[in-house]
Amino acid sequence: MTRKGKRRSSIVEIGNGLTKVRIYTIHRKDGYDQFTLAWKEGGARRTRSLASMAEARMIAQQTTVRLTNGGCVTDEATKRDIELLHHCERAAKEFGVTLSAAMDEWTSARRTAGDVSLSDALRFYQANSKDITATRTIIQAADEFIKSRRAIGVGATYIKNSKLNLKRFTGQVSGNIGEVTVGDINDFLRKQKLSPASLNGIRGTIVGLFGFAKRQGYLHPDRKTAAELSDAFRVPDAEVSIYTPDEMGRMLLAAKARHLPFLAIGAFAGIRSAEIHRLHWEDIKWDRGHIEIAGRKAKTAARRLVPLPDNLKAWLTPWREATGPIIESEDKSGALNELALASGVPGGWRQNALRHSFISYRVALTGDVARTALEAGNSAKMIFRHYREIVEEDTAKVWFAITPPDGWQPKDLPMSIRARLRKISLRK
């Protein structure tokens, strides 16, 4: 017998044995059906009424599983739980992802944001990325940087060194260039077993790369890059090594023709060795009294005019009518070392001593650090720190008075030049 006003029309069974759940469909007088679940648990009969057969079946299935696994009543999903589940699935579907994928992304974002709310993190990102027009990996940006340097005519040595430095960097630091931090760059540099000067060279290349990326729109245009904010390395002050006027005079007189222009220009004009190798005889403006170093030939990429003193003119006189490269081939330091030793220079050839000598004697002669810095293509701060008060003014005057003897010609002077000089002598 059913209770008055209610009639059972069907029974559905879910599960088996002790885990069996029955669903009774009861037609109520108000016209609505009621679905009542009945099962045994803990030695007692339990029931639960629901308004939907679909929900009743789902709860019955959950109950049988729970009974089989020894679970408790609180493990059951409620109708509210199901509604929330469907709501979350619809929200995730709007963005084309599954609910589980959306939760994975949310969890990852929360871990990354730490104590910062996701909305605050998003606002910060929008404020700082609105001027970033594109993204690049470090490797992509490095390739573009090298290509851009070639396009503007930067020297082969600079390109070679930049490629080596960036290959080392991109081999150890990866990801988008906008995600590289100051810490990443500092950690990379400190792991390199190199001298402070070499580390600063690598850092300079990285700073150049990040500056290029900023100009390309890969980094925020109004903020310092991670490379600029990275740590520079302190290079201990090295003792400046120079030649005495007597040592320089002996080397010039003993030099072969292929070495003499290099020695004379380095000693009396102070031009860097790499820059001398890029010069042509046409760059020497004999009548104007200076040597022109075009931006593409200068280390600093800035054009400068270097004074052409009278004693340098005298040493270069045999080549006054010459054209083409001043240095036909790059000699190894071994030949110059042999020359220095043969000339009685203690210790032989001294690295960078030609340029050091010029700057030291020029500062002593003029007393003008800023002027010497401009002529040498160096910073006044560097010259003031290393070259001031190294030599006396009287010694500087002797240096710039070193001239060849009358009728002198360098050894191994090409016959074509000897013939031209002979004709000039006869005309006189």
C-alpha positions in Angstrom: 0.0 0.0 0.0 1.2 3.4 -0.9 0.6 6.4 1.3 -2.6 8.3 0.5 -2.3 10.6 -2.4 0.9 9.0 -3.8 1.3 6.0 -6.2 4.5 4.2 -7.2 4.5 3.5 -10.9 8.0 2.1 -11.4 11.1 0.9 -9.7 14.7 1.3 -11.1 17.6 -0.6 -9.5 21.2 0.6 -9.6 24.0 -1.7 -8.4 23.9 -5.2 -6.9 23.6 -6.9 -3.5 24.6 -4.7 -0.6 25.3 -1.8 -2.8 21.9 -1.9 -4.6 20.0 1.4 -4.7 16.3 1.5 -5.7 14.7 4.5 -7.4 10.9 4.7 -6.8 8.9 7.0 -9.1 5.9 8.5 -7.2 3.2 10.4 -8.9 2.0 13.1 -6.5 -1.5 14.6 -6.4 -0.1 18.0 -7.4 0.9 16.5 -10.8 4.7 16.5 -10.1 6.7 13.3 -10.0 9.0 12.5 -7.1 11.9 10.2 -7.3 12.9 8.5 -4.1 16.1 6.6 -3.6 16.2 3.8 -1.0 19.2 1.8 0.1 20.7 0.1 3.2 23.7 1.6 4.9 25.1 0.9 8.4 22.3 -1.5 9.2 19.6 1.0 8.5 17.4 1.9 5.6 18.1 5.3 4.1 16.0 7.3 1.6 16.4 10.5 -0.4 13.9 12.2 -2.6 14.7 14.2 -5.8 12.7 16.0 -8.4 14.6 14.7 -11.5 15.1 11.2 -12.7 18.5 12.1 -14.2 19.7 13.6 -10.9 18.3 10.5 -9.1 20.2 8.1 -11.3 23.4 10.1 -10.9 23.1 10.2 -7.1 22.2 6.5 -7.1 25.3 5.6 -9.1 27.5 7.8 -6.8 25.9 6.0 -3.8 26.7 2.5 -5.2 30.3 3.5 -5.9 30.6 5.0 -2.4 29.2 1.9 -0.8 31.5 -0.3 -2.7 34.6 1.9 -1.7 33.5 2.4 1.8 32.9 6.1 1.5 30.6 8.4 3.5 27.5 10.3 2.7 29.3 13.6 2.5 31.1 12.4 -0.7 27.9 12.8 -2.7 27.6 15.6 -5.2 24.7 17.9 -4.7 22.5 19.6 -7.3 24.3 22.8 -6.5 27.6 21.1 -7.1 26.4 19.9 -10.5 25.1 23.4 -11.4 28.5 24.9 -10.5 30.3 22.3 -12.6 28.2 23.1 -15.6 28.7 26.8 -15.1 32.5 26.4 -15.0 32.5 24.2 -18.0 30.5 26.8 -20.0 32.9 29.6 -18.9 36.0 27.6 -20.0 34.4 26.6 -23.3 33.9 30.3 -24.1 37.8 30.5 -24.5 38.1 27.2 -26.3 39.6 25.2 -23.5 38.4 22.4 -21.2 37.7 23.0 -17.5 40.7 21.0 -16.5 43.0 23.0 -18.8 41.6 26.3 -17.5 42.3 25.2 -13.9 45.9 24.1 -14.8 46.5 27.6 -16.4 44.9 29.4 -13.4 47.0 27.3 -10.9 50.2 28.1 -12.9 49.4 31.8 -12.9 48.7 31.9 -9.2 52.1 30.2 -8.5 53.9 32.8 -10.7 52.0 35.8 -9.2 52.8 34.7 -5.7 51.2 37.2 -3.2 50.1 39.5 -6.0 46.5 39.1 -7.2 46.0 38.0 -10.8 44.0 41.2 -11.5 46.9 43.4 -10.2 49.4 41.4 -12.2 47.4 41.8 -15.3 47.1 45.6 -14.8 50.8 45.8 -14.3 51.5 43.8 -17.5 49.1 45.9 -19.5 50.7 49.1 -18.3 54.2 47.9 -19.1 53.6 46.1 -22.3 51.4 48.5 -24.3 54.4 49.8 -26.2 55.9 46.4 -26.9 54.9 45.7 -30.5 56.4 42.2 -30.9 58.2 39.5 -29.1 61.4 37.6 -30.0 63.4 34.8 -28.4 66.9 35.7 -27.4 68.3 33.6 -30.4 66.0 35.4 -32.9 66.9 38.8 -31.5 70.6 38.0 -31.6 70.4 36.9 -35.3 68.6 40.1 -36.2 71.1 42.1 -34.2 74.1 40.6 -36.1 72.4 41.1 -39.5 71.7 44.8 -38.6 75.3 45.4 -37.7 76.4 44.0 -41.0 73.9 46.1 -42.8 75.3 49.3 -41.4 78.9 48.4 -42.2 80.3 47.5 -38.8 83.8 46.0 -39.0 84.4 42.3 -39.4 86.3 42.1 -36.1 83.3 43.5 -34.2 80.9 41.1 -36.0 83.1 38.1 -35.2 83.5 39.0 -31.5 79.7 39.8 -31.2 78.8 36.4 -32.7 81.1 34.6 -30.3 79.8 36.5 -27.3 76.1 36.0 -28.2 76.6 32.3 -29.0 78.0 31.8 -25.5 75.0 33.9 -24.0 72.2 32.2 -26.0 73.7 28.8 -25.2 73.0 29.3 -21.5 70.1 31.8 -21.3 66.9 31.0 -23.2 63.3 32.2 -23.7 61.9 35.5 -24.9 64.2 38.5 -24.6 61.5 40.4 -22.7 61.6 37.7 -20.0 65.3 37.8 -19.3 66.0 39.4 -15.9 69.0 41.2 -14.5 69.6 38.2 -12.4 69.8 35.9 -15.4 72.5 38.1 -17.0 74.5 38.5 -13.8 74.4 34.7 -13.2 75.5 34.0 -16.7 78.5 36.4 -16.5 79.6 35.2 -13.1 79.8 31.6 -14.4 82.2 32.5 -17.1 85.8 31.8 -16.2 87.2 34.9 -17.9 89.1 38.1 -16.9 87.1 41.2 -15.8 88.0 42.9 -19.0 86.7 40.0 -21.1 83.5 39.8 -19.0 82.9 43.5 -19.6 83.4 42.9 -23.3 80.7 40.2 -23.3 78.4 42.4 -21.2 78.9 45.2 -23.7 77.7 42.9 -26.5 74.6 41.9 -24.5 73.9 45.6 -23.7 74.1 46.3 -27.5 71.7 43.4 -28.2 69.1 44.6 -25.7 69.4 48.2 -26.9 68.7 46.9 -30.4 65.7 44.9 -29.1 64.3 48.0 -27.4 64.6 50.0 -30.7 62.8 47.2 -32.5 59.9 47.3 -30.1 60.7 44.0 -28.4 61.3 45.7 -25.0 59.7 48.6 -23.2 61.0 51.9 -24.8 61.0 54.0 -21.7 62.7 51.6 -19.3 66.3 50.5 -18.9 67.0 47.1 -20.2 68.0 44.2 -18.0 71.4 44.3 -19.7 71.9 47.9 -18.8 71.1 47.2 -15.2 73.4 44.2 -14.9 76.7 44.4 -13.0 79.9 45.6 -14.7 83.2 44.1 -13.5 85.9 46.2 -12.0 89.1 46.0 -14.1 92.3 46.6 -12.0 94.3 49.5 -13.2 97.2 48.2 -15.3 100.6 49.9 -15.5 100.8 51.9 -18.7 103.8 50.6 -20.8 105.4 53.1 -23.2 108.6 53.4 -25.3 111.3 55.9 -24.7 112.3 58.3 -27.5 115.6 56.4 -27.9 113.8 53.0 -28.1 111.4 54.4 -30.7 114.1 56.0 -32.8 116.1 52.7 -33.0 113.0 50.7 -34.0 112.0 53.1 -36.7 115.5 53.1 -38.3 115.7 49.3 -38.1 112.2 48.6 -39.4 111.5 47.1 -42.8 109.4 49.1 -45.2 106.3 46.9 -44.6 106.5 47.7 -40.8 107.5 51.3 -40.8 104.2 53.0 -41.6 102.5 51.0 -38.9 105.1 52.0 -36.3 105.2 55.7 -37.3 101.5 56.2 -37.4 101.0 54.4 -34.1 103.7 56.3 -32.3 103.1 59.8 -33.6 99.3 59.8 -34.3 98.2 57.3 -31.7 95.8 55.5 -34.0 94.7 52.1 -32.8 96.3 49.1 -34.5 93.0 47.8 -35.9 92.2 51.3 -37.3 95.6 51.5 -39.0 94.8 48.3 -40.8 91.7 49.9 -42.2 93.3 53.1 -43.4 94.3 53.9 -47.0 97.0 56.3 -48.1 94.2 58.6 -49.4 93.1 59.1 -45.7 96.3 61.0 -45.0 95.6 64.6 -45.9 99.2 65.8 -46.3 98.4 69.5 -47.1 95.7 69.8 -44.5 97.9 68.4 -41.8 95.6 65.5 -40.5 94.6 61.9 -40.9 90.9 61.3 -41.5 89.4 58.3 -39.8 86.0 57.7 -41.2 83.2 56.4 -38.9 83.2 53.0 -40.6 86.9 52.6 -39.9 86.9 53.9 -36.3 86.4 51.6 -33.3 83.9 54.0 -31.9 82.1 54.4 -35.2 82.6 58.2 -34.9 84.6 60.1 -37.5 87.6 61.9 -36.2 90.6 63.9 -37.5 94.0 63.1 -36.1 96.8 65.7 -36.3 99.7 64.8 -38.7 102.8 66.1 -37.0 105.9 67.1 -39.0 108.0 64.2 -37.8 105.3 61.7 -38.9 105.2 63.4 -42.4 109.0 62.9 -42.6 108.9 59.2 -41.8 106.0 58.7 -44.3 107.5 60.8 -47.1 108.4 57.8 -49.3 104.7 56.9 -49.5 103.4 60.4 -50.2 102.2 59.5 -53.7 101.0 56.1 -52.7 97.4 54.9 -52.9 95.4 51.9 -51.6 95.7 50.3 -48.1 98.5 51.4 -45.9 98.9 47.9 -44.5 98.8 45.3 -47.3 98.7 42.4 -44.9 98.3 42.0 -41.2 101.7 41.1 -39.7 101.9 38.9 -36.7 103.3 40.3 -33.5 106.3 37.9 -33.8 107.9 40.0 -36.5 107.5 43.2 -34.4 108.9 41.4 -31.4 112.0 40.4 -33.3 112.3 44.0 -34.4 112.1 45.3 -30.9 114.6 42.8 -29.5 117.0 43.5 -32.4 116.7 47.2 -31.6 117.7 46.7 -28.0 114.2 47.2 -26.5 114.2 45.5 -23.1 111.6 42.7 -23.0 110.8 43.1 -26.7 107.5 44.3 -28.2 105.1 45.9 -25.7 101.4 45.4 -26.4 99.5 48.7 -27.1 102.7 50.6 -26.2 102.6 52.7 -29.4 99.2 54.2 -28.6 100.1 54.5 -24.9 103.3 56.3 -25.8 101.5 58.8 -28.1 98.8 59.6 -25.5 101.3 60.0 -22.7 103.6 62.3 -24.7 100.7 64.2 -26.3 99.2 65.0 -22.9 102.6 66.1 -21.5 103.2 68.3 -24.6 99.8 70.0 -24.8 98.6 69.8 -21.2 95.1 69.3 -22.7 93.5 66.0 -21.7 90.2 66.8 -23.5 92.0 67.7 -26.8 94.1 64.5 -26.6 91.0 62.4 -25.9 89.3 63.8 -29.0 92.4 63.1 -31.1 92.8 59.6 -29.8 89.1 58.7 -29.9 89.1 57.9 -26.2 87.4 59.3 -23.1 88.9 62.1 -21.2 88.2 60.2 -17.9 90.3 57.3 -19.1 93.2 59.4 -20.3 93.2 61.5 -17.1 93.3 58.3 -15.0 96.0 56.5 -16.9 98.2 58.9 -18.8 98.5 62.2 -16.8 101.9 63.0 -15.4 103.6 59.8 -16.8 106.3 61.8 -18.7 107.7 65.2 -18.6 107.1 68.0 -21.2 110.8 68.1 -22.2 110.7 64.3 -23.0 107.5 64.8 -25.0 109.2 67.4 -27.1 112.0 65.0 -27.9 109.4 62.3 -28.8 107.7 64.5 -31.4 111.1 65.6 -32.8 112.2 62.0 -33.7 113.0 62.3 -37.5 114.8 60.2 -40.0 118.4 61.2 -41.0 119.0 63.1 -44.3 118.8 60.8 -47.3 117.3 57.9 -45.2 115.2 55.2 -46.8 113.6 52.2 -45.0 114.9 48.8 -45.7 113.3 46.7 -48.5 111.5 49.8 -49.9 109.8 48.7 -53.2 111.8 49.5 -56.3 108.9 51.5 -57.8 109.0 53.9 -54.8 112.8 54.1 -54.9 112.7 55.1 -58.6 110.1 57.8 -57.9 112.1 59.2 -55.0 115.2 59.2 -57.3 113.4 61.2 -59.9 112.3 63.7 -57.3 115.8 64.0 -56.0 117.2 64.7 -59.5 114.6 67.4 -60.1 115.8 69.2 -57.0 
